[in-house]
Structure formats: structure tokens, C-alpha cells
Amino acid sequence: MSISKTQIEYVLALEKTGSFSKAAEKCFVTQSTLSIMIKKLENQINIILFDRKSKPIIPTKEGKLLMPQFKIIHREYELLEEQIQGRTKNYHGTFKIGIIPTLAPFLLPLFLNEMTGKRQDVIFSIHETTTMEIVNLIKQRDIDIGIISLPVNEKELIEQTLFHEDFFVYDTNRTKHSKRKKTYRVDEIDADRLWLLEESHCLSTQIESICNLKNKKSINNNLVFRSGSILSLLELVNTNNGITLLPRLATRNNAIIDKGHLYQLQNPSPVRSIGFVTHPNFTKYKLKEFLEAQILKSVKPFLKKLNNIKVINPK
């Protein structure tokens, strides 16, 4: 018995969409071609895989039992192809990258155009989402690599640190004409004026670990704020004479920020570690090396050399 990768792709597309027309569109073939190929496979194995009378189309009882194995075989085909291509410089295809929202708008503009210009043979698919979602997507093999704040302490995944990024205090209640030094002690932070991002974003837990503010903050107003956007956070901090902490790249060329309200934290400088997270079966090695080189080249001019640091765990 010989079952082709194409036949398996058609079966999985139909199982996912529940429609011959949608499955054919997904596979870039005509509906008749897809239907004939699936019927041919059913005749080969002497099993009816789909109930064609149901709407949407669903697998039969026997089909349901075989679907997990079809998915495994299909993934093994993909891994073999990736292994072969991933070790060559001439890889072509899609490179799926996940990146956290507290990093994406500030890091990506530094290298994205140059990266895509140098590798026009590759489709770079960028997903901006939370650390937890990136971890789940990598485990499910739905994305290839994550750019996040480390560590995530997931035994199933592989971590690689790229660089350390320090924090600034942004306090809109201090005057830019203040004679005080342009540094800030952690114990000076007013917890009642502190604005943080949504808890599911790693930056919030990092800030809390810097300041130990979770139990200090008073609930003295009727405003609850939930956002994953640093830019939205800054707008509210500016409006409410608030205070927050910002990673260094977020302060670069940011029109929302009044630079007179930025203060460096005193040593040891609290930092977050930015790096890659990948699946143990990751295969696109040359693209990973290329991405690493582009990122490090782009951030080098903006990150100060940190000698006395305190690495903050995002959890």
C-alpha cells in the first residue's frame, strides 16, 4: 500500500474545514481533484473516512480513529523536508515567528525591512501575542520560534538568550527642571500612582519583582485598566500624572514619552533577558542564525553595556 503526502494533506484539510470546496481552496486544487484523491485513498485502505451526507462533512467512526495517525505521518513528512532544507543556506518557505507585545513595536522596526530584503525567498510570518500563547504555539508546532523574555522554564522547550535590556522609571509627576539626579531608587516608586500592563504580559511580573509592589498598591480609585499595549499604557500614565517602568527599547524615538520624565534606576540595573525559545525538533537552523544576526546587529547601538545587573525573572 502506498499513501502519498498529498493524499494525507487533502484528508486533513477536509477534516479541518468540513467542506470539499474549502479544503480544495486551502490545498490550491480543484474540488474534483481533491475529491478523487480522497476517494482513491479510501479505496486503497478499504475504509470510508468521511460521512459525505453530514453538513459539515465529518469523519466516520473509523476515520476519527485514523486522523491522529495521519497528522503524525504528515508532520514527519514536514520534519524530514525541514531537516533537509533547514541545514542549507538556500532554504525557502515560511518562517513563523512569535514575539511579545512589549517588544514587537520597538524591536521589529529596527531590523524587519533589512531582514525581508535580504531573504526574499522566505515568507516571514510574524505573530504578536503573549508569552504563554507563544509557548503553546511552539509546543503545537504552529510557529517555529519565539522572541520573548526569558526564562520561561518549560522543560519541553529550548531557550537561548540574545541580549539584556534595562529598565527606566517614567514618572510624569517629577518636573523636568528638577535639580535632583536623573536616577531613581526602587523604594522611591509611589505604588499608588503605578500603572502596569495586564498580568498575562511578562513585563508586569518583571516590574512587580523589581519593586515588590503587589501587596503595597492601594485600590483608591474606581478605574480598572487591562491592556497589553505599552503605547496605551503611556497615554494613560501621561493623562493621570502616573508612573510606570519601561524597557530601554520602548523609550527610543517614542513620541508619547516626555524624555524629561525618564529616570534610570540605580545599580544594580534590573534587566530582562530577551531571547529565543524553540521546540526540541526545531530544524530551520540557518534561518535562526540569520534572525539572530539581524537582531543583534540592530540592537547593539541602543543597548548600553551593562556591568552591574540584576536579571529579572518574568515569572
C-alpha positions in Angstrom: 0.0 0.0 0.0 1.3 3.4 -1.0 -0.2 6.5 0.6 1.2 9.9 -0.6 1.8 13.0 1.4 -0.6 14.8 -0.9 -3.4 12.4 -0.1 -2.9 12.9 3.6 -2.8 16.7 3.2 -6.2 16.5 1.4 -7.7 14.3 4.1 -6.5 16.6 6.9 -7.8 19.7 5.0 -11.2 18.2 4.7 -11.2 17.1 8.3 -10.3 20.7 9.3 -12.7 22.6 7.1 -15.7 20.2 6.8 -16.2 21.2 3.2 -14.8 19.9 -0.1 -14.8 23.4 -1.6 -13.0 25.0 1.3 -10.5 22.1 1.6 -9.8 22.4 -2.1 -9.2 26.1 -1.8 -6.9 25.5 1.1 -4.9 23.0 -0.9 -4.9 25.1 -4.1 -6.5 22.4 -6.2 -9.9 21.9 -7.8 -12.7 20.4 -5.8 -12.9 17.4 -8.2 -9.2 16.7 -7.8 -9.4 16.7 -4.0 -12.5 14.5 -4.0 -11.0 12.0 -6.4 -7.7 11.7 -4.5 -9.5 11.2 -1.1 -11.8 8.6 -2.7 -8.8 6.8 -4.2 -7.2 6.7 -0.7 -10.4 5.3 0.8 -10.4 2.5 -1.9 -6.7 1.8 -1.2 -7.3 1.2 2.5 -10.8 -0.1 2.1 -12.2 2.3 4.7 -14.6 5.2 4.3 -13.0 8.1 6.1 -15.8 10.7 5.8 -19.6 10.9 6.1 -20.4 12.9 3.0 -24.1 13.2 3.9 -23.4 15.3 7.0 -23.2 19.1 6.9 -20.4 20.0 7.6 -18.6 16.9 6.5 -17.2 14.9 9.4 -15.0 11.8 9.7 -16.7 8.5 10.1 -16.1 6.4 13.3 -13.2 4.6 11.5 -11.9 7.9 10.1 -11.8 9.5 13.6 -9.5 6.7 14.7 -7.1 7.2 11.8 -6.9 11.0 11.9 -4.3 11.3 14.7 -2.0 8.9 12.8 -2.5 10.9 9.6 -1.4 14.0 11.5 1.7 12.3 12.8 2.7 11.0 9.4 2.1 14.4 7.8 4.2 16.1 10.5 7.0 13.6 10.0 7.0 14.4 6.2 7.3 18.1 7.1 10.1 17.5 9.6 12.1 15.5 7.0 11.7 18.3 4.5 12.6 20.9 7.1 15.7 18.9 8.2 16.9 18.7 4.6 16.2 22.4 3.8 17.0 23.8 7.3 20.7 22.9 7.1 21.2 24.7 3.8 21.5 28.4 3.1 19.0 28.1 0.3 16.0 27.4 2.5 12.8 28.7 1.0 9.4 28.6 2.6 7.7 30.2 5.6 9.4 31.1 8.9 6.8 31.7 11.6 8.0 34.0 14.4 6.1 34.8 17.6 7.0 38.0 19.6 5.7 39.5 22.8 3.7 42.8 22.6 6.1 44.6 25.0 8.9 44.1 22.5 7.3 43.9 19.0 6.7 47.6 18.2 10.1 48.6 19.4 12.4 45.8 18.2 10.8 44.8 14.8 11.2 48.2 13.1 15.0 48.0 13.8 15.6 45.0 11.5 12.4 43.9 9.7 12.9 45.7 6.4 16.6 44.7 6.1 15.8 41.1 7.0 13.0 40.7 4.5 15.1 42.4 1.8 18.0 40.1 2.3 15.9 36.9 2.2 13.1 37.5 -0.4 12.9 33.7 -0.9 11.4 33.3 2.6 8.0 34.4 3.9 8.4 35.8 7.4 5.1 35.3 9.3 5.0 37.4 12.5 2.6 36.7 15.3 2.4 39.3 18.1 1.0 37.6 21.2 1.7 36.8 24.9 4.5 34.6 26.2 2.0 31.9 27.2 0.4 31.8 23.8 3.8 31.7 22.1 4.9 28.7 24.3 1.6 26.9 23.4 2.0 27.6 19.7 5.6 26.3 19.7 4.6 23.1 21.5 1.8 22.6 18.9 4.4 23.3 16.1 2.2 26.2 14.8 5.1 28.6 14.9 8.8 28.0 14.5 10.4 30.3 17.0 9.5 32.8 19.8 11.2 36.1 20.7 10.3 36.6 24.4 11.6 37.5 27.8 13.4 34.6 29.4 13.4 32.3 31.2 10.1 30.5 30.7 11.2 27.4 32.5 9.5 25.0 30.1 11.4 21.7 30.1 10.0 20.8 26.7 11.5 23.8 25.0 14.9 25.2 24.3 15.9 28.7 25.4 18.7 31.0 24.0 19.5 34.4 25.5 20.3 37.2 22.9 20.6 40.3 25.0 19.8 42.1 28.3 17.5 45.1 28.3 17.5 47.5 31.3 14.5 49.5 32.6 13.7 53.2 33.1 11.3 54.8 35.5 8.8 57.1 33.7 7.4 59.5 36.3 5.2 62.2 34.9 4.9 63.9 38.3 8.5 64.8 38.5 9.4 68.1 36.8 12.0 68.0 34.0 13.5 71.1 35.7 14.1 69.2 38.9 17.6 69.6 40.4 17.5 66.0 41.6 19.8 63.5 40.0 18.5 61.6 36.9 18.4 58.3 38.8 15.7 56.7 40.8 15.7 54.3 43.7 13.2 51.4 43.7 12.0 52.4 47.1 11.1 55.9 45.8 8.4 54.5 43.5 4.9 55.5 44.5 2.9 52.4 44.3 -0.4 54.3 44.4 0.5 56.0 41.1 2.0 53.0 39.4 0.3 51.8 36.2 1.0 48.2 35.0 0.2 46.2 32.0 -2.2 43.2 32.0 -0.8 40.5 34.3 -0.6 37.9 31.4 2.2 40.0 29.9 5.6 39.2 31.3 6.6 42.9 31.8 4.1 43.3 34.6 5.5 40.4 36.6 9.0 41.7 36.0 8.1 45.1 37.3 6.4 43.7 40.3 9.5 41.6 41.1 11.7 44.7 40.8 9.5 46.7 43.1 7.7 44.1 45.2 4.6 46.2 44.8 1.9 43.7 44.6 0.9 44.0 48.2 1.7 47.7 48.5 -0.6 49.1 45.9 -3.7 50.7 47.3 -7.0 50.5 45.4 -8.1 54.1 45.9 -10.0 54.9 42.7 -12.7 53.4 40.5 -10.6 52.7 37.4 -9.5 49.2 36.3 -7.2 49.1 33.4 -6.4 46.0 31.3 -4.2 46.3 28.2 -1.3 44.6 26.6 -0.1 47.7 24.9 2.8 49.9 26.2 1.6 52.7 24.0 -1.9 52.7 25.5 -0.4 52.5 29.0 1.8 55.6 28.3 -1.2 57.6 27.2 -2.9 56.9 30.5 0.2 57.5 32.5 0.6 60.9 30.9 -3.0 61.8 31.4 -3.1 60.8 35.1 0.3 62.0 36.3 1.2 58.4 36.8 4.3 56.4 36.9 5.5 53.2 35.2 8.6 51.3 34.3 9.7 50.9 30.7 12.3 48.7 29.0 15.0 50.7 27.2 13.9 49.9 23.6 10.4 51.3 24.4 11.9 54.7 25.2 13.7 55.1 21.9 12.1 57.5 19.4 8.8 57.3 21.2 6.8 60.5 20.6 4.4 59.7 23.5 7.3 59.9 26.0 8.5 63.2 27.6 12.2 62.4 27.9 12.4 64.8 30.9 10.4 62.3 32.9 12.7 59.4 32.3 14.9 58.2 35.1 17.5 55.4 35.2 17.2 53.0 38.1 20.2 52.9 40.4 22.6 49.9 40.3 22.4 47.1 40.2 20.5 47.7 37.0 17.4 45.5 36.8 17.2 43.9 33.3 15.1 41.5 31.4 16.7 38.8 29.2 15.4 38.7 25.7 15.9 35.6 23.6 14.6 32.7 21.5 12.5 29.8 22.5 12.2 26.8 20.2 10.9 23.3 20.1 13.5 20.4 20.5 12.6 19.3 17.0 13.3 22.7 15.5 15.1 22.4 12.2 15.4 25.8 10.5 18.9 26.4 11.8 20.2 28.7 9.1 17.2 30.9 9.4 17.6 31.1 13.1 21.2 32.1 12.8 20.2 34.7 10.2 17.5 36.1 12.5 19.9 36.2 15.5 22.5 38.1 13.5 19.9 40.7 12.3 18.5 41.2 15.8 21.9 41.6 17.5 23.2 44.0 14.8 20.1 46.1 15.2 20.0 46.5 19.0 23.8 47.0 19.5 23.7 50.8 19.1 20.9 51.2 21.6 21.7 48.9 24.5 24.2 50.2 26.9 27.0 47.9 28.2 25.7 46.5 31.5 28.2 45.5 34.1 26.3 45.5 37.4 23.0 43.9 36.6 20.1 42.1 38.3 18.3 39.8 35.9 14.6 39.8 36.5 12.6 36.5 36.0 9.4 37.1 34.1 7.6 34.6 36.4 
